[in-house]
Amino acid sequence: MPTLSIRLPANLETFVETMVKNGIAPNKAEVVRQALISYAEKQAIASVLQAEQEIRDGDVLSGDIKKLF
């Protein structure tokens, strides 16, 4: 697994350390992994909700896919 090194502001570093101290994650890397997974899930949900809204608004394509291209 590749390693990514990033700088965090003091408040986020404290947050990460607190998460480990409270047993939310076994180490700092796992806190960041969990945060990124959560962020990716939220983005996926937002995309689905936006697509559903576009359908409700009538912003959809219909017809022959070859002609649409």
MOPAC internal coordinates of N, CA, C and O (Angstrom, degrees):
PM7 1SCF
backbone

  N    0.0000 0     0.00 0     0.00 0    0    0    0
  C    1.4441 1     0.00 0     0.00 0    1    0    0
  C    1.5264 1   108.30 1     0.00 0    2    1    0
  O    1.2310 1   120.67 1   -50.32 1    3    2    1
  N    1.3349 1   116.33 1   129.68 1    3    2    1
  C    1.4599 1   119.06 1   179.16 1    5    3    2
  C    1.5295 1   111.85 1   -66.17 1    6    5    3
  O    1.2310 1   121.32 1   -23.57 1    7    6    5
  N    1.3074 1   115.08 1   156.43 1    7    6    5
  C    1.4597 1   121.67 1   178.18 1    9    7    6
  C    1.5148 1   108.80 1  -107.71 1   10    9    7
  O    1.2310 1   120.79 1   -41.23 1   11   10    9
  N    1.3220 1   116.09 1   138.77 1   11   10    9
  C    1.4567 1   122.20 1   178.27 1   13   11   10
  C    1.5153 1   107.17 1  -123.33 1   14   13   11
  O    1.2310 1   120.58 1   -53.80 1   15   14   13
  N    1.3019 1   116.50 1   126.20 1   15   14   13
  C    1.4576 1   120.85 1   179.87 1   17   15   14
  C    1.5221 1   108.54 1  -107.70 1   18   17   15
  O    1.2310 1   120.59 1   -55.06 1   19   18   17
  N    1.3241 1   116.49 1   124.94 1   19   18   17
  C    1.4672 1   120.73 1  -179.37 1   21   19   18
  C    1.5202 1   110.09 1  -132.90 1   22   21   19
  O    1.2310 1   120.92 1   -25.56 1   23   22   21
  N    1.3260 1   115.84 1   154.44 1   23   22   21
  C    1.4597 1   121.50 1   175.24 1   25   23   22
  C    1.5276 1   107.81 1   -93.84 1   26   25   23
  O    1.2310 1   120.99 1   -41.36 1   27   26   25
  N    1.3215 1   115.71 1   138.64 1   27   26   25
  C    1.4612 1   121.19 1   177.38 1   29   27   26
  C    1.5157 1   109.74 1  -120.19 1   30   29   27
  O    1.2310 1   120.40 1   -35.79 1   31   30   29
  N    1.3289 1   116.84 1   144.21 1   31   30   29
  C    1.4522 1   118.30 1   171.97 1   33   31   30
  C    1.5300 1   109.10 1   -65.45 1   34   33   31
  O    1.2310 1   120.52 1   -21.17 1   35   34   33
  N    1.3020 1   116.62 1   158.83 1   35   34   33
  C    1.4611 1   122.10 1  -174.81 1   37   35   34
  C    1.5267 1   112.70 1   -55.24 1   38   37   35
  O    1.2310 1   120.38 1   140.13 1   39   38   37
  N    1.3336 1   116.88 1   -39.87 1   39   38   37
  C    1.4686 1   118.82 1  -178.39 1   41   39   38
  C    1.5319 1   112.16 1   -65.59 1   42   41   39
  O    1.2310 1   119.80 1   143.52 1   43   42   41
  N    1.3262 1   117.99 1   -36.48 1   43   42   41
  C    1.4609 1   119.91 1   177.70 1   45   43   42
  C    1.5253 1   111.44 1   -73.20 1   46   45   43
  O    1.2310 1   120.59 1   143.42 1   47   46   45
  N    1.3071 1   116.48 1   -36.58 1   47   46   45
  C    1.4632 1   119.75 1   176.32 1   49   47   46
  C    1.5255 1   110.19 1   -61.63 1   50   49   47
  O    1.2310 1   120.73 1   136.64 1   51   50   49
  N    1.3181 1   116.21 1   -43.36 1   51   50   49
  C    1.4681 1   120.38 1   177.42 1   53   51   50
  C    1.5218 1   110.46 1   -62.47 1   54   53   51
  O    1.2310 1   120.61 1   138.49 1   55   54   53
  N    1.3126 1   116.44 1   -41.51 1   55   54   53
  C    1.4618 1   120.60 1   178.56 1   57   55   54
  C    1.5297 1   110.71 1   -60.27 1   58   57   55
  O    1.2310 1   120.44 1   132.03 1   59   58   57
  N    1.3238 1   116.77 1   -47.97 1   59   58   57
  C    1.4619 1   121.10 1   179.81 1   61   59   58
  C    1.5265 1   110.45 1   -59.86 1   62   61   59
  O    1.2310 1   120.61 1   133.66 1   63   62   61
  N    1.3054 1   116.44 1   -46.34 1   63   62   61
  C    1.4696 1   120.49 1   179.33 1   65   63   62
  C    1.5245 1   111.52 1   -61.59 1   66   65   63
  O    1.2310 1   120.29 1   141.44 1   67   66   65
  N    1.3223 1   117.05 1   -38.56 1   67   66   65
  C    1.4638 1   121.42 1   178.39 1   69   67   66
  C    1.5246 1   111.02 1   -65.61 1   70   69   67
  O    1.2310 1   120.47 1   140.61 1   71   70   69
  N    1.3104 1   116.70 1   -39.39 1   71   70   69
  C    1.4688 1   120.67 1   178.69 1   73   71   70
  C    1.5279 1   110.58 1   -61.32 1   74   73   71
  O    1.2310 1   120.72 1   138.40 1   75   74   73
  N    1.3204 1   116.23 1   -41.60 1   75   74   73
  C    1.4665 1   120.54 1   178.45 1   77   75   74
  C    1.5247 1   109.59 1   -68.07 1   78   77   75
  O    1.2310 1   120.62 1   133.78 1   79   78   77
  N    1.3271 1   116.42 1   -46.22 1   79   78   77
  C    1.4682 1   121.21 1  -179.01 1   81   79   78
  C    1.5283 1   111.66 1   -59.13 1   82   81   79
  O    1.2310 1   120.55 1   142.72 1   83   82   81
  N    1.3489 1   116.54 1   -37.28 1   83   82   81
  C    1.4606 1   121.62 1  -178.83 1   85   83   82
  C    1.5265 1   113.02 1   -83.79 1   86   85   83
  O    1.2310 1   120.31 1  -178.49 1   87   86   85
  N    1.3229 1   117.01 1     1.51 1   87   86   85
  C    1.4583 1   120.62 1   176.92 1   89   87   86
  C    1.5140 1   115.35 1    78.66 1   90   89   87
  O    1.2310 1   120.12 1  -165.23 1   91   90   89
  N    1.3205 1   117.38 1    14.77 1   91   90   89
  C    1.4657 1   121.10 1   177.89 1   93   91   90
  C    1.5266 1   110.12 1   -68.27 1   94   93   91
  O    1.2310 1   120.97 1   145.47 1   95   94   93
  N    1.3099 1   115.75 1   -34.53 1   95   94   93
  C    1.4685 1   122.18 1   177.74 1   97   95   94
  C    1.5205 1   107.72 1  -144.07 1   98   97   95
  O    1.2310 1   120.46 1   -26.47 1   99   98   97
  N    1.3397 1   116.73 1   153.53 1   99   98   97
  C    1.4564 1   119.27 1  -177.17 1  101   99   98
  C    1.5271 1   114.51 1   -73.15 1  102  101   99
  O    1.2310 1   120.53 1   157.41 1  103  102  101
  N    1.3333 1   116.60 1   -22.59 1  103  102  101
  C    1.4604 1   119.76 1  -178.39 1  105  103  102
  C    1.5252 1   109.94 1  -157.63 1  106  105  103
  O    1.2310 1   121.03 1    -7.47 1  107  106  105
  N    1.3164 1   115.63 1   172.53 1  107  106  105
  C    1.4698 1   121.01 1  -177.41 1  109  107  106
  C    1.5169 1   112.27 1   -62.26 1  110  109  107
  O    1.2310 1   120.53 1   139.15 1  111  110  109
  N    1.3222 1   116.59 1   -40.85 1  111  110  109
  C    1.4619 1   119.81 1  -178.77 1  113  111  110
  C    1.5250 1   110.90 1   -60.75 1  114  113  111
  O    1.2310 1   120.36 1   141.01 1  115  114  113
  N    1.3224 1   116.92 1   -38.99 1  115  114  113
  C    1.4657 1   120.39 1  -179.68 1  117  115  114
  C    1.5253 1   111.34 1   -68.52 1  118  117  115
  O    1.2310 1   119.96 1   146.25 1  119  118  117
  N    1.3189 1   117.68 1   -33.75 1  119  118  117
  C    1.4721 1   120.38 1   175.32 1  121  119  118
  C    1.5245 1   109.01 1   -60.05 1  122  121  119
  O    1.2310 1   120.39 1   133.10 1  123  122  121
  N    1.3211 1   116.85 1   -46.90 1  123  122  121
  C    1.4662 1   121.00 1  -178.95 1  125  123  122
  C    1.5215 1   110.18 1   -66.30 1  126  125  123
  O    1.2310 1   119.96 1   137.57 1  127  126  125
  N    1.3409 1   117.69 1   -42.43 1  127  126  125
  C    1.4701 1   120.41 1   177.78 1  129  127  126
  C    1.5229 1   110.64 1   -58.40 1  130  129  127
  O    1.2310 1   120.27 1   132.50 1  131  130  129
  N    1.3271 1   117.08 1   -47.50 1  131  130  129
  C    1.4594 1   120.79 1  -179.92 1  133  131  130
  C    1.5304 1   111.28 1   -61.98 1  134  133  131
  O    1.2310 1   120.64 1   140.68 1  135  134  133
  N    1.3103 1   116.38 1   -39.32 1  135  134  133
  C    1.4625 1   120.49 1   179.01 1  137  135  134
  C    1.5304 1   110.83 1   -64.37 1  138  137  135
  O    1.2310 1   120.29 1   138.02 1  139  138  137
  N    1.3177 1   117.05 1   -41.98 1  139  138  137
  C    1.4614 1   120.31 1  -179.97 1  141  139  138
  C    1.5264 1   111.56 1   -68.32 1  142  141  139
  O    1.2310 1   120.39 1   141.47 1  143  142  141
  N    1.3170 1   116.86 1   -38.53 1  143  142  141
  C    1.4671 1   120.11 1   176.76 1  145  143  142
  C    1.5234 1   109.67 1   -62.86 1  146  145  143
  O    1.2310 1   120.53 1   134.86 1  147  146  145
  N    1.3153 1   116.60 1   -45.14 1  147  146  145
  C    1.4626 1   121.07 1   178.38 1  149  147  146
  C    1.5276 1   110.89 1   -60.80 1  150  149  147
  O    1.2310 1   120.33 1   136.79 1  151  150  149
  N    1.3157 1   116.98 1   -43.21 1  151  150  149
  C    1.4665 1   121.35 1   179.09 1  153  151  150
  C    1.5274 1   110.83 1   -62.09 1  154  153  151
  O    1.2310 1   120.27 1   135.99 1  155  154  153
  N    1.3359 1   117.09 1   -44.01 1  155  154  153
  C    1.4664 1   121.31 1   179.65 1  157  155  154
  C    1.5287 1   110.67 1   -62.98 1  158  157  155
  O    1.2310 1   120.32 1   139.01 1  159  158  157
  N    1.3278 1   116.99 1   -40.99 1  159  158  157
  C    1.4656 1   120.74 1   178.12 1  161  159  158
  C    1.5259 1   110.71 1   -63.54 1  162  161  159
  O    1.2310 1   120.08 1   136.90 1  163  162  161
  N    1.3172 1   117.45 1   -43.10 1  163  162  161
  C    1.4665 1   120.70 1   179.20 1  165  163  162
  C    1.5251 1   111.10 1   -63.31 1  166  165  163
  O    1.2310 1   120.39 1   141.04 1  167  166  165
  N    1.3293 1   116.86 1   -38.96 1  167  166  165
  C    1.4591 1   120.27 1   178.15 1  169  167  166
  C    1.5232 1   110.91 1   -65.21 1  170  169  167
  O    1.2310 1   120.24 1   139.38 1  171  170  169
  N    1.3321 1   117.14 1   -40.62 1  171  170  169
  C    1.4671 1   121.27 1   178.78 1  173  171  170
  C    1.5262 1   110.20 1   -63.69 1  174  173  171
  O    1.2310 1   120.39 1   136.41 1  175  174  173
  N    1.3213 1   116.85 1   -43.59 1  175  174  173
  C    1.4638 1   120.93 1   178.58 1  177  175  174
  C    1.5265 1   110.35 1   -62.78 1  178  177  175
  O    1.2310 1   120.39 1   136.63 1  179  178  177
  N    1.3162 1   116.85 1   -43.37 1  179  178  177
  C    1.4705 1   121.12 1   178.88 1  181  179  178
  C    1.5266 1   110.79 1   -60.69 1  182  181  179
  O    1.2310 1   120.15 1   141.15 1  183  182  181
  N    1.3309 1   117.31 1   -38.85 1  183  182  181
  C    1.4721 1   120.84 1   178.85 1  185  183  182
  C    1.5203 1   111.28 1   -65.17 1  186  185  183
  O    1.2310 1   120.59 1   137.74 1  187  186  185
  N    1.3275 1   116.47 1   -42.26 1  187  186  185
  C    1.4699 1   120.33 1   178.47 1  189  187  186
  C    1.5207 1   110.11 1   -64.56 1  190  189  187
  O    1.2310 1   120.40 1   134.55 1  191  190  189
  N    1.3324 1   116.85 1   -45.45 1  191  190  189
  C    1.4644 1   120.01 1   179.51 1  193  191  190
  C    1.5249 1   111.70 1   -61.99 1  194  193  191
  O    1.2310 1   120.58 1   142.16 1  195  194  193
  N    1.3305 1   116.49 1   -37.84 1  195  194  193
  C    1.4593 1   119.80 1   178.24 1  197  195  194
  C    1.5264 1   110.21 1   -66.82 1  198  197  195
  O    1.2310 1   120.19 1   137.98 1  199  198  197
  N    1.3275 1   117.23 1   -42.02 1  199  198  197
  C    1.4639 1   120.62 1   178.44 1  201  199  198
  C    1.5288 1   110.71 1   -62.78 1  202  201  199
  O    1.2310 1   120.37 1   138.75 1  203  202  201
  N    1.3342 1   116.89 1   -41.25 1  203  202  201
  C    1.4593 1   120.28 1   177.49 1  205  203  202
  C    1.5176 1   111.19 1   -62.56 1  206  205  203
  O    1.2310 1   120.57 1   139.91 1  207  206  205
  N    1.3239 1   116.52 1   -40.09 1  207  206  205
  C    1.4681 1   120.13 1   178.66 1  209  207  206
  C    1.5226 1   110.48 1   -65.34 1  210  209  207
  O    1.2310 1   120.19 1   139.73 1  211  210  209
  N    1.3218 1   117.25 1   -40.27 1  211  210  209
  C    1.4671 1   120.64 1   178.21 1  213  211  210
  C    1.5192 1   110.84 1   -62.13 1  214  213  211
  O    1.2310 1   120.45 1   142.30 1  215  214  213
  N    1.3331 1   116.75 1   -37.70 1  215  214  213
  C    1.4671 1   120.07 1   177.57 1  217  215  214
  C    1.5269 1   109.58 1   -65.20 1  218  217  215
  O    1.2310 1   120.20 1   133.97 1  219  218  217
  N    1.3449 1   117.22 1   -46.03 1  219  218  217
  C    1.4653 1   120.68 1   178.15 1  221  219  218
  C    1.5286 1   111.78 1   -60.10 1  222  221  219
  O    1.2310 1   121.00 1   145.99 1  223  222  221
  N    1.3463 1   115.69 1   -34.01 1  223  222  221
  C    1.4637 1   120.34 1  -179.55 1  225  223  222
  C    1.5241 1   112.63 1   -81.26 1  226  225  223
  O    1.2310 1   120.48 1   174.67 1  227  226  225
  N    1.3280 1   116.68 1    -5.33 1  227  226  225
  C    1.4577 1   120.72 1  -179.42 1  229  227  226
  C    1.5099 1   114.13 1    83.14 1  230  229  227
  O    1.2310 1   120.21 1  -167.39 1  231  230  229
  N    1.3020 1   117.21 1    12.61 1  231  230  229
  C    1.4665 1   121.34 1  -179.61 1  233  231  230
  C    1.5244 1   110.19 1   -87.86 1  234  233  231
  O    1.2310 1   120.61 1  -115.30 1  235  234  233
  N    1.3173 1   116.43 1    64.70 1  235  234  233
  C    1.4580 1   120.86 1  -179.11 1  237  235  234
  C    1.5181 1   109.55 1  -128.52 1  238  237  235
  O    1.2310 1   121.78 1   -23.08 1  239  238  237
  N    1.3022 1   114.21 1   156.92 1  239  238  237
  C    1.4522 1   120.17 1   175.13 1  241  239  238
  C    1.5198 1   107.92 1   -97.33 1  242  241  239
  O    1.2310 1   120.82 1   -38.22 1  243  242  241
  N    1.2982 1   116.04 1   141.78 1  243  242  241
  C    1.4589 1   119.59 1   175.06 1  245  243  242
  C    1.5103 1   108.11 1  -141.95 1  246  245  243
  O    1.2310 1   121.59 1   -23.23 1  247  246  245
  N    1.3079 1   114.56 1   156.77 1  247  246  245
  C    1.4601 1   119.66 1   179.27 1  249  247  246
  C    1.5070 1   111.53 1   119.70 1  250  249  247
  O    1.2310 1   121.34 1    17.90 1  251  250  249
  N    1.3109 1   115.03 1  -162.10 1  251  250  249
  C    1.4600 1   122.21 1  -178.15 1  253  251  250
  C    1.5297 1   108.99 1   -76.32 1  254  253  251
  O    1.2310 1   120.61 1   -57.50 1  255  254  253
  N    1.3248 1   116.44 1   122.50 1  255  254  253
  C    1.4625 1   120.57 1  -177.23 1  257  255  254
  C    1.5204 1   112.48 1   -60.32 1  258  257  255
  O    1.2310 1   120.38 1   144.84 1  259  258  257
  N    1.3215 1   116.88 1   -35.16 1  259  258  257
  C    1.4768 1   120.24 1   179.59 1  261  259  258
  C    1.5275 1   110.26 1   -66.30 1  262  261  259
  O    1.2310 1   120.19 1   141.54 1  263  262  261
  N    1.3102 1   117.24 1   -38.46 1  263  262  261
  C    1.4577 1   120.20 1   178.75 1  265  263  262
  C    1.5321 1   111.53 1   -71.84 1  266  265  263
  O    1.2310 1   121.10 1   147.21 1  267  266  265
  N    1.3404 1   115.50 1   -32.79 1  267  266  265
  C    1.4509 1   118.86 1   178.77 1  269  267  266
  C    1.5225 1   112.04 1   -66.36 1  270  269  267
  O    1.2310 1   120.88 1   146.67 1  271  270  269
  N    1.3528 1   115.93 1   -33.33 1  271  270  269
  C    1.4591 1   118.53 1   177.29 1  273  271  270
  C    1.4858 1   110.18 1   -70.80 1  274  273  271
  O    1.2310 1   120.10 1   180.00 1  275  274  273

